[in-house]
Amino acid sequence: MSELKKYTGGCHCGKVAYEVSANLDNVISCNCSICQKRGMLLTFVPPEQFVLQKGDEKALTDYQFNKKVIHHLFCPECGVESFATGTTPDGKRMYAINVRCLEDVDLAALKPQPVDGRRF
């Protein structure tokens, strides 16, 4: 298993920026209705591995659907969802990082695991 690596990420216009420590060995490609339409590749981290450097979570556009446990947060300026936040089934907070929004990641080198999010 790879060690955690620090990445910077954010939205297209730059109003949202963050630093995240993540292991990209476990990236997923979900086929739920929103992930499929947005083409997101995701990895998940606990709050201590995520630092919002620019922007404010409360100022982002929040979209929820289905069970409403994930806050899909969009930059109100450019519309990019660079991360989301929610709770795990055991109630712990987590961040879902859109790997496509991370700097200096070779997306072609990743091996995303398919997840059947439509079942949930």
N, C-alpha and C positions, 0 to 999 in steps of 0.2 A: 504494500500500500504506500502510495506517495505521501510525502509530508505536506503540510499546509503551505501555501504560497500566497503572498500578498498581491492583490490586484487592485487596480483603480477602475472605476466604472461610472456610468451615469447616463443621462439622457442625451439626445441629439443636440439640443441648443445650449447645454452646459449649465442650466439652472439647477440641475440635480447632479451631485457628484458624491461618490463614496469610496471607501477603502474596505476591502473584504479579504479575509484570510480563508482560503478555500482549497479543497482538494478536487481537482477536475477529473478524477478517475471515475466519479459516480454521477456524471451528467445524465439527465433523463430527457427524453423527447415524449411529451405527453400528448395524447390525442383527444383531450377534453375539448369542448366547444371553443373555449377561448385560446388555449395554447396552440391548437391546430391552426386557427385563423391567424394568429399573430406570429406563428413560426418560432415559438420560443424554445430554447434549450435551457434547462434549469439545473441548478445545484442548490442545496439547502445548507444553511449555517445557523448556529445559535446567535443570540444578540451580542455576545462578547466577541464575536468574530466579524462584526459589521459596525462601521463608523460612518455615519452620514456627515460628510464634510461640507456640503453646500446644498441648501434647500431645507425644507421643513416638512416632515411627514404630514403634519396637519394642514399644510398649504397645498398638498398634492390632491389631485382628483381621485377619489376613492370609488371603486366599483366592486360590488359584491353580487354573487349569484348563487344558485343552488343552496347549499347549507349555510352560506354566509360566514364561513370560518376563515376565509382568506380575503385580505384587503388588497385588491389589485390597484396599485398606486401609479397614477399617470402624471407626467409633467403637464401642467395646464397650458404651457406655451407650445411645446412641440408634440405632445401626445404620446411620448415613448414611455412604456412601462419597463424601467430598468431593474426594478425589484418589487416584490410584494412582501407582505407580512401576514402572519396568522398564528394559529396554534396547532400543535401536533395533536394526535388523538389522546395523548396523556396530559394535555393542557399546557405544555411548555411552549413559550413563544419561539418562533423561528422566522428566518428571512429566506425567501425564495429569490435567488439571484438569476436574472436573465443573462446567461453566459454570453450571449451575442452583444451585450452592452459593456463587456469588460475589455480593457485595453490590452493589446499585445497577446492575444490568445489566437493560436492557430486552430481555427474551427475545424479544418479538414483533418487534423490530427486527433480529434476527439472521437470517442466511440460511444455515442449516446445510447442508453438503454431505453427501449420503448416501454412506455407505461400506458396501460389501458384506462385512462382517466374517465372515459365515457361510462364505465361501470359504476363509478362512485357518484 
